[in-house]
């Protein structure tokens, strides 16, 4: 039986042509590591024509990841964007960090946990979930390396199929934040410093309430 990555790449190759990629000309090499072994896939896109080969080769972009991480993404169990920001797809996140740092006009925040919800005390998060979803019993996985909202179980042990993240966030924020969780305090301090530094660069110009809009020159 084929693994998730092989099934994903095979299905991608069957597409042959994707109209949404008609303006794309790019070759990507995926290097998926399992211990000391590296599995390589070459994906070429030329004006929407897609070819996939189970081999290495020259590429415009090289994406390296643990095989397990890519398998989870292929199965839809992991968010590719979150994986990039956590550093699981190292070249992409390193390039992003470098570009932002060189611009000198912002910063990056790579969460120490699996998701942003890992910055909430598990007891507080569980209480918020139960408030929003009365059928929920508990968070069955409280590790910072797991998505807690993907492991909400009912009394009968079944997973809760859908969690209203917005409602849970609103319920959780009714409780004061614990800044000692993971690196939250450090990241918040960095953000506050950035906002204060940015505000000093702005000059407030008073405008009368009834003043007409300035014309564009």
URMO-V538087 format. One record per residue. RES is the residue in three letters. PSI is psi in whole degrees, -180 to 180 (NA if undefined). Layout:
RES;PSI  RES;PSI
//
This chain:
UNK;131  UNK;146  UNK;172  UNK;-41  UNK;-45  UNK;-43  UNK;-41  UNK;-49  UNK;-38  UNK;-44  UNK;-38  UNK;-41  UNK;-29  UNK;-17  UNK;-28  UNK;-59  UNK;133  UNK;111  UNK;-30  UNK;-18  UNK;19  UNK;-20  UNK;9  UNK;132  UNK;101  UNK;145  UNK;128  UNK;137  UNK;122  UNK;125  UNK;108  UNK;116  UNK;136  UNK;99  UNK;-125  UNK;-3  UNK;137  UNK;125  UNK;129  UNK;138  UNK;138  UNK;119  UNK;120  UNK;134  UNK;122  UNK;103  UNK;40  UNK;-13  UNK;123  UNK;128  UNK;141  UNK;130  UNK;138  UNK;74  UNK;175  UNK;-170  UNK;172  UNK;141  UNK;153  UNK;-35  UNK;135  UNK;127  UNK;119  UNK;138  UNK;161  UNK;142  UNK;-39  UNK;-41  UNK;-46  UNK;-36  UNK;-42  UNK;-39  UNK;-40  UNK;-32  UNK;-4  UNK;15  UNK;-13  UNK;143  UNK;121  UNK;-40  UNK;-45  UNK;-37  UNK;-39  UNK;-48  UNK;-26  UNK;-7  UNK;10  UNK;-22  UNK;83  UNK;-48  UNK;-41  UNK;-48  UNK;-36  UNK;-40  UNK;-41  UNK;-48  UNK;-42  UNK;-45  UNK;-42  UNK;-42  UNK;-41  UNK;-31  UNK;-28  UNK;25  UNK;27  UNK;-161  UNK;174  UNK;148  UNK;105  UNK;114  UNK;139  UNK;-28  UNK;179  UNK;-39  UNK;173  UNK;-27  UNK;-18  UNK;-11  UNK;-2  UNK;136  UNK;128  UNK;-37  UNK;-41  UNK;-44  UNK;-43  UNK;-42  UNK;-39  UNK;-42  UNK;-43  UNK;-32  UNK;-42  UNK;-37  UNK;91  UNK;-23  UNK;-11  UNK;143  UNK;-47  UNK;169  UNK;115  UNK;-12  UNK;111  UNK;8  UNK;147  UNK;-12  UNK;6  UNK;157  UNK;108  UNK;-33  UNK;-8  UNK;-1  UNK;45  UNK;121  UNK;154  UNK;179  UNK;-32  UNK;3  UNK;-8  UNK;150  UNK;143  UNK;122  UNK;-38  UNK;133  UNK;129  UNK;95  UNK;-36  UNK;-47  UNK;-39  UNK;-40  UNK;-43  UNK;-40  UNK;-40  UNK;-36  UNK;-2  UNK;-15  UNK;141  UNK;142  UNK;146  UNK;103  UNK;-6  UNK;-3  UNK;128  UNK;-131  UNK;25  UNK;-46  UNK;-44  UNK;-44  UNK;-39  UNK;-42  UNK;-40  UNK;-42  UNK;-43  UNK;-43  UNK;-41  UNK;-44  UNK;-43  UNK;-41  UNK;-38  UNK;-38  UNK;-29  UNK;-19  UNK;-8  UNK;146  UNK;119  UNK;129  UNK;112  UNK;139  UNK;132  UNK;141  UNK;-33  UNK;11  UNK;139  UNK;155  UNK;145  UNK;137  UNK;145  UNK;135  UNK;NA
//
